């Protein structure tokens, strides 16, 4: 309970402090609704009623439904509900607003018509990252490796171009991550913990940003990569050779993730936690070469990741990051992330830390308590966010940028409510959903 209260206080302080500072300070934040990237504008829209209905149904019946029925149906049902929840939250500002989020002048789709030759695009990609050139990439394209732009180019070439298809693709990919997370949690910590976490993933507060950003797609890729890594580790620990195929899949997906977002190199931290929880490092024998094959493919195409990274650091400080105050964002970022994982996720962090804290028994003995597996991934996800935070390369907008990590933190709520009475579980769910609904209706979210 103390961690939940601390999470709520952190968020409240992050909203209040900028309003107590001078107008000049607020202008340098470049986020009118800091710590959220958006502006205050109370509103309702087409998604309001569906969002309220989904929240009420999950809060009232979700905990009971999660405890029965076949697990695959639960995993994919959770993903389906999260997709609906995300679409509802994302359309509170209107369908047009949702469908055009990725079509602005600073977005990925703005560059798609100009990509006639993928080979040339890859060879020239790093050169075009810094600003103030005639052919500089737009803000979002320049801030990411070419995998993100490539995805939308491929969608366009198979007939799924335009803002609506792109937005729906991102929601579907991001929401599918809920199924991946539940599959991983069952492998690491048992089905009882996964079932306890399912309703919280269905009402993931970060669903609001799953609906308005390409980072939803990134989160889905990472979730499936880590899920395959968990399945591989468990299988190989038992001597099941099918684990090698899962390890290759994990390596390809996690390798691809690094070419979607430079910051996703930090996914290595939760990946190591997954391997520790499975008590097997053997998946690395297949996953690492598979990830390197992705790197080799991009290198053969003419893009070197480190050249792109150095270019994006230059571009980062050519823009608003040069004057956004780190003194605020070093803790304001954490509040923004808390808006995405909710108070139940905050309580889950506390429970995870307690599970991993000092004890008399050895680590080998403690790993027999399978709940430690989820606790390790939750703490590793928090650690990845903290590393990103202190790097000063993530000042603001992390409520969407850190979705690949906050999705797992939200799952930590399962450690809090397992074995608790259903009214208690529903109360935690209601608190998380209320936060997301408030933000969706009080703030116009920017991409």
Secondary structure, 3 states (H helix, E strand, C coil): CHHHHHHHHHHHHHHHHHHHCCHHHHHHHCCCECCECEEECCCCCCHHHHHHHHHHHHHHHHHHHCCCCCHHHHHHHHHHHHHHHHHHHHCCCCHHHHHCCCCCCCCHHHHHCCCCCHHHHHHHHHHHCCCCCCCCCCHHHHCCCHHHHHHHHHHHHCCCCCHHHHHHHHHHHHHHHHHHHHHHHHHHHCHHHHHHHHHHHHCCCCHHHHCCCCHHHHHHHHHHHHHHHHHHHHHHHCCCCCHHHHHHHHHHHHHHHHCCCHHHHHHHHHHHHHHHHHCCCCCHHHHHHHHHHHHHHHHHHCCCHHHHHHHHHHHHHHCHHHCCCHHHHHHHHHHHHHHHHHHHHHHHHHHHHHHHCCCCCCHHHHCCCCHHHHHHHHHHHHHHHHHHHHCCCCCCCHHHHCHHHHHHHHHCHHHHHCCCCHHHHHHHHHHHHHHHHHHHHHEEECC
